[in-house]
Amino acid sequence: MFTNAEIGIDLGTANILVYSKSKGIVLNEPSVAAIDLESKQVLAVGTEAKNMIGKTPGRIVAIRPLKDGVIADYDVTTSMLKMIFKKASRKMGVSLRKPTVVVCTPSGSTSVERRAIQDAVRNCGAKIVHLIEEPVAAAIGADLPVDEPVANVIVDIGGGTTEVAIISFGGVVSCNSIRLGGDKLDEDIIQYVRKKYNLLIGERTAEQIKIEIGYAPIDHAEMTMDVRGRNLVTGLPKTVTLHSTEIQEAMRENLMKILDVIRATLETSPPELSGDIVDRGVILTGGGSLINGMQEWLSQEIVVPVHLAPSPLESVAIGTGRSLKFIHKIQKAAR
């Protein structure tokens, strides 16, 4: 009854996930908060707030307090985390009093950004806060033998950042991170539709287009989708039909940047580990890895096998929770 709860949190740009040792993933909600601008109060978080994006009156705004995997608005993040903790304790059926928390941070984050994450979680009542690098957490969550001296290459394409890391013996051997992820691809789609069709669409519509007809740069059977938005010339609602080849072209440039980061990381790999990489391949995690054709395209480009993690969207959260057992080992390696 009085044991300290131990939970892992994936503080993502797009989604926040909470993992508990006994129940697995207890919460998976978008990292969005709806705020009343007059009273500065957080009215809703998660799915409820995401449904409000672009549909609220002037004094209520739905914002994402996390940008590029780090905290952009400290106060809102703290309020959002408090509400997330409440929701999680309701789902777990136990009160989260002074839990021990493991939170993941992007490997490219600065010490100031890491301190902000630690403080925000402490302010929500956590007793001990451990930080773990995102690629390490993703590798643990994808069932890779992280603590063995073999190369595990993880490519984590999240909402705000893409991280590529070679992990061996519990630590990161070489790692590159780029502040580009699913959100940037949504932006590309919004800009493309605006330029070509004079049609303004929202973030949620762009994300839907990416999921349904977005393709990595490979040959595929063309698909179409009807999209509604506001015509910028007449100001009236309008429907257009988009083709998957157009969306593929719109996202190509940023997908190429992700490929460059993967190549750059593999180039800095020690020769002994390169042999392992050829045998074991690369593991993809994160929401961006679910883009149609991503796996085939990457394996064609980097000529090593590319595998998808068992549950790409949840790997990081599962990894943070599982890492509680051997967090001290990992932190020594990180130091």
N, C-alpha and C positions, 0 to 999 in steps of 0.2 A: 504493500500500500504506500509506504513512504519512500520507495526506491526513486532515485532520480531518473526521470525519463531521458532517453538518449535518442536524439533525432538528427537526421541529415537534411540539409536544405539546399536545393539547387536554385540560387537566386538568378534566374535567367532574365534576359532582356524581354523575351516574349512570354515566358511562363515561369511560375514559381511552383516547385514541387516539394512536398514534405514526405520524408521517408521515416518510418518507425521500425525498429528491429522486430517487433512482434507482429505488426500488421502489414508491412511492406509499404507501398505508396498509399498514403492516406489522403493526399490532397494534390490536385494538379489543376491549377487555375491560371488564367492569363495574368501577367503582372501589370494590371491596369487599375488605377484608382480614380473614382469620380469625386470631385471636390466642389464644395460650395465656395465660390470666390469671396462672398461677403463674410461668412463666418469662419472661413478657412478650415472647415470640418471635412473629414473624409466621409462621404455618404455611402459609398459602396466599393467593394474591391472584387477582383477576379472576374468571373463570367458575367456577373450582374453589371459590373462597370464596363466590360468590353462591349456588351450589347448597347451601351449608351453612346459609344463613340460616334460622333457626327450627328447625333439625334437629340441633343439636349438643349434646353433653353440657355440664354446668354450667361446666366450667373453660375451655371453648373458646367464644369469642364471635365472630360475624361482624359487623364494623362498617363504616360508611362514614366514613373519616377526613376527607372533604370535605363541608362543609355549605354550601348556598347559593353554590356556586361558589368558596368560599374554604376555606383549611385550618382544620379544627376540632381535629385531633389531629396535632401537628407530627411527633412521633417515628414514629408509625405511617405517616404519609404518606411520610416519608423511606425507611423500610424497604420500603414498598410500591413506591415509585419505583425503588429499587435492583433489586427483583425484576422489575419491568416492563422496565427497561433490559436486564437479562440475557435476558429472553424475546425482546425486540426484536432484540438483537444475534444471537441464535440464528437468528431468522427471516431476518435480513438476510444472515447468513453472514459478517459482519465484526465485529471487536470494537469496541465503542463506547468508545474511549479518548479522554477529554477532548473530547467532542463540543461543537459550537456548537449551542445549543438556543434555539428561540423558543417561549415559553409564552404562552398567552392568559390574560388576567385579566378578570373582569367589570368593566364600565365604572364601576360604582358602588362598586368596592372602595376601601378606604382605603390610605394609603401603608404602614401597618403590615402589612396583609394582603398587599400586593404584595411587600413585603420578605420576608415569610414564604415566599411561593411561590418567590422568587428563591433564597433560602438553601437551601430544601429541594432544589431541582434542583442547586444547586452542590454540596451534600453528597453527591450521587450521582455526582460526578466530572465534571460539565460544566465546560468551560473558560470559555465565555462564555455568559451567559444574557440574552436579549433578551425584553422583555415587549411584548405587543401587545394592544390592546383587542379583546375578543371580537367585537363587531359588525363591526369592520374586518376581522378574520380571516374571519368568516362571509361577508362581502361578497366578499372576494378568492376564497374557496373556491367561491362561487356564480357565478363568472365575471362579476362586475359590473365595469364600467370605473371602478375606485375612484379612479384618479389624474386623471380628467377632471373639469372643473368642471360636472358634472351631478348632480342629486340621485339618490342610491341609497338607498332606504329598506329597511332590513333588520329583520325581526322574528325574534329568535332565542328560541324557547321551549325552554329546556333542562330538566334535571331539577330544579335548585334555583332558577334565576333565569330571568326573562324580560327580554330586553333589546330595546329599540326604538331604532334610531339612524338619523339622516339623515346620510349620508356624502357628502362632495363634496371633490374635489381632495386625496385622501389623508388627510383628517382628519374628525373627527366635528363636524358643524355643531350638531346638537342631539340629546340622548340622554336616555332615561329608563330606569331599570332597577327591577325590582320583585322582591323575594325570594319568588317564587312560580313554581312550574313543575310538571313532571310528578309530582314526589313529593307535592306538596300535593294534587293531584287524586286520587292513590292513597289518601291519608289521608281525603279526603272520602268515597270509596267505602267504606272500612273503617268509618267512623263511621255512614254511612247504613245499611249492612247490619246493623251492631250494633244500631242504634236500632229499625229496622223489624222485623227477623227474629230479634233476640236471638241472632245468630250471629257468632262471632268468626272473622275470616279474616286471613290473613297478608299481608305486603306483596307477595309474589310473586303471590299469587292476585289481589289488587286490581289489580296492573299488567296481569295477563292479561285481567281483565274490561274494563279501560279500553281495551286494544288491540282486543279482539274486538267489544265492544258499546257502547263509549263513543262518544257523539255530541255534536258541538257543537249549540247550541240552534237546530236547523233541523228542518223536517218530514222524516220518513224512514219507510221501511217497518220496522215493529217487529221486533226480533230478540230471541231469548231465549238464556240460557246457564245450565247447571246448575253450581252452586257448592257446594263442600263446605267445612265448617268445624266449629267446636265450638259446640254449643248451650250458651248461657250459663245456661239454667235447669236442664237435666238434667246438663250437663257431658259429654254423649255426642256423638260425631260425627253430623252431620246434613247433608242435601243440600237446597238450595232452588233454585227457578228464578227467575232475575232477568230483567227486561225492559229493553231498551235505553232506553225512555222514563224509567225510574226512575233509571238511571245518568246520563242526560242532566240530569235535575233535580238530582241530587246534585252534579254538577260545575258547574252553571250559575253559581253565585255567583262562584267564582274565575275562570271564563272571562270573566265580565263585567269583573272587575278587570283582566284582561289587555287587554280591549278598551279600557278607560278609559285605560290607559297608552299604547296606540297612538294614541288620539285626542289625548291631551295632547301627545304628541310632534309630531303633525302640526299641531297648533294653534300650536306655537312655531316652525314652519318659516318661513324668510324667504319673502316673496311670490314672488321670482324662482324659487325652487326649487319652490314649490307647483305651478307650471305643469308642470315636469318630472315631478312625482309623478303628476299626472293622466294624462300620456302613458305613463309607464314603470311605474307601479303600485308595489306593495309586494312584496318577496320574503320568503317564509317559510322559515326553516331551524330545525334542532333537532328532537328527537324529538317534542315536543308538537305540532308542526305536522302530524304524521301522524294526529292524531285524526280519525276519520271526519267529514266535512262541514266541517272547519275552514276550508278555503279558500273554499267557497261562503258560509259564514256571515259571514266577515270582509268579503268583497267586497260583500255586501248591506248590512252595517252602516256601512262607511266610504266606500262608493260610489266606490272606485277599484279598478282591476284588482288582483287578488292572485294571485301566481304562487308555485309551489313550487320551491325550489332543486333542481338536478339530483340531488344526493344529500344530503338534509337532515341526516342523522345525521352525515355526515362533513365537511360544509362547513367547520366551524371548523378541524378538523385539517388539511385540505387547504390552507386559507388560511394557517395558521401556517407550513406547509412552503414554500409558494410565496413567502411574504413575505420569505424570506431574501435574495432578490435585491435587494429595495429597502427593507430594514428601516430603513436610515439615514434615508431620505426620510420614512418614516412617523413615525419617532421624532421627527424635527425638527418635523413637523406637530403631533405630540402635545404637545411641549414648549411 
